[in-house]
Amino acid sequence: MKKTVLIAIALLAGVSSMAQETPAKFKLYGFLRNYAAIDTREVNGGTHDLYYYMPKDQLLGADGTTDLNSGLNWKFISLTTRLGLDFSGYEYQGMGISGKVEADFYSLNGTGSASTIAQFRLRQAYLSLTNNMNNGDRLVMTFGQTWHPMGADLPHGICLESGAPFGPFNRSPQVMVHWTHGHLTLTGGLLYLSQYLPMDAEAGAKSVAPYKYGMPEEYFGITTNYGAFVSKLGFTNIMTKPVRTTPDKYRASGLLDALSAFYYCQYTKDLFQVKAKVAYAQSGEHMNILSGYGLAAFDAAAHEYTYTPMQDLTAYVSAQYGKKFQVLGMIGYMKQLGTTEDILGATVLNKSVADGGNLWINTAAATNIQQAVRFTPTLLWNMGKFQIGLEYDYTVAQFGNSGIARNARGLYDDADCHWIGNHRILWMTKFNF
């Protein structure tokens, strides 16, 4: 009898425990995607130039007039095929838990011909804890790698770069808290950079090293949602340590302090949607913006560096209409606004940039680009889960002339610049599952 009672108590305890849990639901998703692109000149970009930043500057041949970077070139790449798993619906004592694991065949490894081999890389991996309060408010905490709040809202298009560098583009490990009250959501949290990196003054390239010795990136934002109209305002601050060791082997001090902000709005009615975003970025190269920073001062006795961030303005307007047959596209603009302080004229570091100044600009594209415009009308045909897209991309960029020095704020005079444009035709096939 005693044994039977103990078994019954154990079973009741198990039922009670199960009653506190709701099993999760899982959904596998992904797509197969192929791209073909034709350009009228050489371009700077990643993943066989499919992640397209900017056209390359002119490269004059031996005759002094022929531009060696001009001329048709094309590529056909079956990359960026994606696999993902969403889970949702799990509850424990009133707390909901959901999340995502997502990866694609994107990164390329090896050197030479081996660089054509795609690797499976992690895009997102996060979980969210949700608490629906009695007063109707909602509290959500997100842990893991997902879209940076400043780069989450992308323009309409089929291109791989999704509008970058005319808008922020970044996914980062983060801890983010969202509190929703009615139509208002407040968001705040900390981020760490891993895949999208700032410039390293010691290496002269993008590197995680200056971020590791700084502070976590801080974010605060406000979102309003009134059905058809959504708007977001956000601010982010990042502190990095571009120089850890002086050339004469002393521990360096001094942090780069950079503040960025953005405003985003979206309107949707039936089959029509329009988006717009404007961002002001200081040292925004980790957002895939063509930004950077300079050295403003150096105290040799204290081994202290003082930095000045490059300021950039990026903006886009994007629209889409239709369902089975869609017309979409964007107009984007970016411009460097100069550093916040004058750049130190004397060379201090052994690894200064090639253009002679204490200035480090995003090396994903040519470092002498000062402003640019992009126009991308696109047609998309949806046949169930199968899509065919055709996009025309015209990008024109202003380059500083070769041999011309920047001014004290890191800019070129317009008289010392020239414009270079590239026409791109992009074709895409995609099957979603």
Secondary structure, 3 states (H helix, E strand, C coil): CHHHHHHHHHHHHHHHHHHCEECCEEEEEEEEEEEEEEEEECEEEECCCCEEEEECCCCECCCCCCECCEEEEEEEECCCCEEEEEEEEEEECCEEEEEEEEEEEEEEECCHHHHHEEEEEEEEEEEEEEEECCCCCEEEEEEEEEECCCCCCCCCCCCCCCCCCCCCCCEEEEEEEEEEECCEEEEEEEECCCCCCCEECCCCEECCHHHHCCEEEEEEEEEEEECCEEEEEEEEEEEECCCCECCCCCECECCEEEEEEEEEEEEEECCEEEEEEEEEEECCHHHCCCCEEEEEEEECCCCEEEEEEEEEEEEEEEEEECCCEEEEEEEEEEEEEEECCCCCCCCCCCCCCCCCCCEEECCCCCCCEEEEEEECCEEEEEECCEEEEEEEEEEEEEEECCCCCCCCCCCCCHHHEEEEEEEEEEEEEEEEC
